[in-house]
Amino acid sequence: MKQRRDALRAQIEGIKRDLAQLDVLRPGSLTRQFNVCGSPGCRCKASPPHKHGPYYHLSYTRNGKGGTRSIPKANVPAIRAALANYARLKRLVDRWIDLATELSDLELDLRLPGRKTSKRA
């Protein structure tokens, strides 16, 4: 059991190191859109159509408030990196919680002599 506790602690320390490496964070999702204009004879009305775009939009919710922003094409790589960092943050935190819960269960079981398995709600 001590070996498992040590392994859990080591994994948690690894997660902390990974978290410290994260840079810019941004919640949300990036979408790419193509549009058709109202000008008759435009290339977007041809057969097959050659629509205008792509146009990029960032949608997000933060502190209960949602929003959308237009993103210039030049900024798309930076936005994608920030979105990926945020997704990684969430995965790491979820994993940390799982490991910490298991570690806590092990430590609590050690403090309660005679108890063989932990009861979970």
N, C-alpha and C positions, 0 to 999 in steps of 0.2 A: 504494500500500500504506500509506503514511503517512496518507493521508486516511481509510482504513478503520480504522486503529489509533486515530486521533483520534475518529472516530465511536463506536467501541466504548468508549473511555474516557469520552466524554460520556454515553453511555447508562448506564454503570456509576455515574457520579456522580448521574444522575437517580434511579437505583434507591436509592442511599444516602439521598438526600433523602426519597424516598417512605417508606423504612423508618423514618426519624426521625419521621415524622408518625403512625405507628401508636400507638395508645393501648393499652387493655387487651386482652390476648391470652388466648384459652382454646381448647385443643384439644377435639375431641369432636364429638358430634352431638346435636341436640335432637329428641326425638320427642314426639308428642302422642297420648294414649291416652284412650279412652272405656271405661267399665266397666259391667258389669251386676252388680247386687247380689243377695243371696239373699233379700230380703224379698218375700214373695208379695204381689201386688197393686200393686207399685211401678210407677212410670211407665216404668221400664226394661224391664218385661215386657209392656208394651202392644203393640198392633199398629197401626201400626208402633212399634217401641221408641224411647223417648227416653232414651238412655243417659246415665249420670253422667259429667261431665267438661266440658271436656277437662282432663286432668292432663298436666303436662309433666315429662319426665325427660331429664337430661343424662347421656350415656354418654361415657366418655373412657378413654384409656390414656396414662399418663405414666410414663416410666422403667420400663417393663415391667410396671407395675401398672395394672389396670383398675379402674374404679369407675362407679357410677351415683348420681346425686343427683336428688331431687325438686326441682323448681323452681316456686316460687310464680308464679302468672300475672302478678303485678305486675313480676317480675324478667325475664320472657321477652324484652322488647326489649333490655335490657342484655346478656343472654346471647347473643342473636342478633348483636348488634354485636361482641361479643368473639370469637365464632366466625368472623364474617366477617373481622375483623382478622387472626386466625390463618391463615385460608385465604389472605388477601392476602400475609401474610408468607411463606408457603411458595411462592407463585407468584413473588414478587419474588426470593427467594433462588435458586430454580431458574433464573430468567432471568439473574441475576447470574452463576451458575456457568456457564451456557452462553456468555455474553458473555466471561467471564474465560478460559474454555477457548479460545475462538476467538482472543482477544487473545494468549494465551500461545503458541498455535500460530504466529501471525504473527510474534511476536517471536523465537521459537526458529528459525523459518525464516530470519529475517534474520541470525541469528548463525551459520548454517551456509551458507557460500558454496557456490554450485553446486547447491544443493538446490532443486528447482522445486516440488514438492508435499510436503505433510506426509503421513507414513504414520500411519494410525490403527489401533489394535488392534481 
